[in-house]
Amino acid sequence: MGTITPSYLYLFKNMAFTLKAIKREIIGRKTNELRDEGFIPAIIYGARKNPINISVNRQAFLRIYQQAGESTLIDLEMETGEIEAVLIQDFQRSSVQDQMIHADFRRVDLDKPLVVDVQLYLVGEAPAVRELGGTLISSRHTVQVRALPRDLIKTLEIDLSTLKTFNDVIRVSDISCPEGVQILDENDLSLVTVMPPRTDEELKQLDEAIQEDVSQVERVGKKEEVPEEEDAAKTPEAS
């Protein structure tokens, strides 16, 4: 099988994501005022520096998150002009309104490689599914990569058109990464395959197995009837 070359992921490689941040003094329940004004309270930490409480615009954060995800570098621009190179480490949503209510940003050292999980993005349709009636089986949704912070990517694209038969397998070794990005998973690790449709005999055996299971459940759930004579014998005579 030929090597799969990612295409659209290069749109995000080396793209600069910038998010404006404001240092905040208020903490605790008072941060609800920020949320009412369309901001998210957040924190920056890591790189052996003191944590900083900040706030960011909610809509701007959501746009950045959709584009960068959690594995792409973001420049947090403080109101002082200082830039903090960070990754989105975590965020919390309100269980009531399903709104973003807090975010964590982790500082990174631009000169040290990072190990992160990158999403696999399936593109196209497998001929073995479309023409042979198979079922697509994706065994992994992410791979682990190592790269310098500026080289990190959000996704790796997998072209399903290479799966033409049930014997075809897309493995880690089939993915070509952009320069500076190394996949750490084993090269022979299977990522995507196509399972052939069940034969009539297999479907018949499956149906028989299901019917047998149902009958066993019915036998277990059925109460044992008590004979009338035995039941009457246990009934005390009227005095």
C-alpha positions in Angstrom: 0.0 0.0 0.0 1.3 3.4 -0.9 2.1 6.1 1.6 -0.8 8.4 2.7 0.2 12.0 2.4 -1.8 14.4 4.7 -3.2 17.4 2.8 -5.4 19.8 4.8 -3.3 19.4 8.0 -0.7 21.6 6.3 -3.2 24.5 6.5 -2.8 24.5 10.2 1.0 23.8 10.4 2.9 27.0 11.1 -0.3 29.0 11.3 -0.1 31.5 14.2 -3.1 31.3 16.6 -3.3 34.4 18.8 -5.8 34.9 21.6 -6.0 38.2 23.6 -6.0 37.8 27.4 -6.6 40.2 30.3 -5.0 39.7 33.7 -7.8 39.5 36.3 -7.8 40.2 40.0 -11.3 38.9 40.8 -11.7 35.2 41.9 -14.4 32.9 43.3 -18.1 33.7 42.7 -17.3 37.2 41.5 -16.1 35.6 38.2 -19.7 35.1 37.3 -19.8 38.8 36.4 -17.1 38.1 33.8 -19.1 35.3 32.4 -22.2 37.5 32.1 -20.1 39.9 30.1 -19.0 37.2 27.6 -15.6 36.3 29.1 -14.2 33.1 30.5 -12.0 33.1 33.6 -8.8 31.2 32.9 -5.4 30.4 34.3 -1.9 30.1 32.8 0.6 27.8 34.6 3.7 25.7 33.9 7.3 26.1 32.8 8.3 26.7 36.4 6.7 30.1 36.5 4.0 31.5 38.7 0.4 30.9 37.6 -1.5 33.9 36.3 -5.2 34.4 36.5 -6.6 35.8 33.3 -9.9 36.2 31.3 -10.5 35.6 27.6 -13.4 36.4 25.3 -15.7 33.3 25.1 -16.4 33.5 21.4 -12.8 34.1 20.5 -11.7 31.2 22.6 -14.3 28.9 21.0 -13.0 29.9 17.5 -9.4 29.2 18.5 -10.3 25.9 20.0 -12.2 24.7 16.9 -9.1 25.5 14.8 -6.2 24.6 17.1 -7.6 22.0 19.4 -5.5 20.8 22.3 -2.4 19.9 20.4 -1.6 23.2 18.6 0.4 26.1 19.9 -1.5 29.3 20.8 0.0 32.7 21.6 -1.7 34.4 24.4 -1.3 38.1 24.0 -1.5 40.0 27.3 -2.7 43.6 27.5 0.9 44.5 28.3 2.0 43.2 25.0 3.7 40.2 26.5 3.2 36.9 24.6 2.7 33.6 26.5 3.2 30.4 24.3 0.6 27.9 25.6 -1.5 24.8 24.8 -5.1 24.5 25.9 -4.7 22.0 28.8 -8.3 21.7 29.9 -11.7 23.5 30.1 -15.0 23.2 31.9 -18.5 23.6 30.7 -21.6 24.4 32.6 -23.8 21.3 33.1 -26.9 23.5 33.1 -26.4 25.9 30.1 -23.6 23.9 28.3 -21.5 27.1 28.2 -17.7 27.3 28.6 -17.0 28.5 32.1 -13.3 28.1 32.7 -10.1 27.3 30.8 -6.6 26.1 31.7 -3.6 27.1 29.5 -0.2 25.4 29.9 3.0 27.2 29.1 5.5 25.5 26.9 9.2 25.8 26.3 9.6 26.5 22.6 13.0 24.8 22.5 11.8 21.5 24.0 9.9 18.8 22.0 6.4 17.9 23.3 4.6 14.6 23.2 0.9 15.0 22.5 -2.1 12.9 21.1 -3.2 14.0 17.6 -6.6 13.2 16.2 -6.9 11.0 13.1 -9.2 12.5 10.5 -10.8 10.0 8.0 -11.3 11.3 4.5 -13.2 9.9 1.6 -14.9 6.5 1.3 -13.3 3.0 1.2 -14.0 1.2 -2.1 -14.3 -2.1 0.0 -17.2 -0.5 1.8 -18.9 1.2 -1.2 -18.4 -1.6 -3.7 -18.0 -4.8 -1.6 -20.5 -4.0 1.2 -17.9 -4.2 4.0 -17.9 -2.4 7.3 -15.2 0.2 8.2 -13.3 -0.6 11.4 -11.3 2.2 13.0 -9.3 0.8 15.8 -7.6 4.1 16.8 -8.8 7.7 16.9 -5.5 9.3 17.9 -1.8 8.7 17.5 1.0 10.0 19.8 3.5 12.4 18.2 6.6 14.3 19.2 7.4 17.7 17.9 8.6 21.1 18.9 5.8 23.4 20.0 5.8 25.4 16.7 5.6 22.3 14.6 2.6 20.7 16.5 -0.5 19.9 14.4 -4.2 19.4 15.2 -4.9 16.4 13.1 -3.5 13.8 10.7 -5.5 13.0 7.7 -6.1 9.4 6.5 -7.3 8.7 2.9 -9.8 5.8 3.0 -9.6 5.4 -0.8 -6.6 3.1 -0.4 -8.8 0.4 1.2 -9.9 -1.4 -1.9 -10.1 -5.0 -0.6 -10.7 -6.7 2.7 -7.0 -7.5 3.0 -5.9 -3.8 2.8 -4.9 -2.2 6.1 -3.9 1.3 6.9 -1.0 1.3 9.4 1.0 3.9 11.2 3.8 3.4 8.7 1.4 4.5 5.9 1.1 8.0 7.2 3.5 10.7 6.1 4.0 13.4 8.7 5.0 17.0 8.0 8.6 17.9 8.7 9.4 18.0 12.4 6.6 15.7 13.5 7.3 12.1 14.5 4.7 9.5 15.3 5.7 7.5 18.4 3.3 4.5 17.9 4.6 1.3 16.4 4.9 1.4 12.6 2.9 -1.9 12.2 0.0 -0.7 14.4 -3.2 -1.2 12.5 -5.4 1.9 12.3 -8.2 1.3 9.8 -9.5 -1.9 8.1 -12.7 -3.1 6.3 -14.5 -6.1 7.7 -16.3 -8.3 5.0 -20.1 -8.6 5.3 -21.5 -11.7 7.2 -22.4 -14.7 5.1 -25.9 -16.2 5.1 -24.6 -19.1 7.2 -23.1 -16.7 9.8 -26.3 -14.7 10.0 -28.3 -17.9 10.5 -26.0 -19.0 13.3 -26.2 -15.6 14.9 -30.0 -15.7 14.8 -30.0 -19.1 16.4 -27.7 -18.0 19.1 -29.9 -15.0 19.9 -33.0 -17.2 20.0 -31.3 -19.6 22.4 -30.3 -16.8 24.7 -33.8 -15.5 24.7 -35.3 -18.9 25.6 -32.8 -19.3 28.5 -33.8 -15.9 29.9 -37.5 -16.9 29.7 -36.8 -20.2 31.6 -34.9 -18.4 34.3 -37.5 -15.7 34.7 -40.5 -18.0 34.8 -41.8 -18.8 38.3 -42.3 -22.4 39.3 -46.0 -23.1 39.7 -47.1 -24.5 43.0 -49.6 -27.5 42.7 -53.1 -26.8 44.1 -52.9 -29.7 46.5 -49.6 -28.6 48.0 -50.9 -25.0 48.2 -54.0 -26.1 50.0 -52.1 -28.3 52.4 -50.2 -25.2 53.5 -53.4 -23.3 54.1 -54.5 -23.4 57.8 -58.0 -24.8 58.4 -60.6 -22.4 59.4 -61.4 -22.6 63.1 
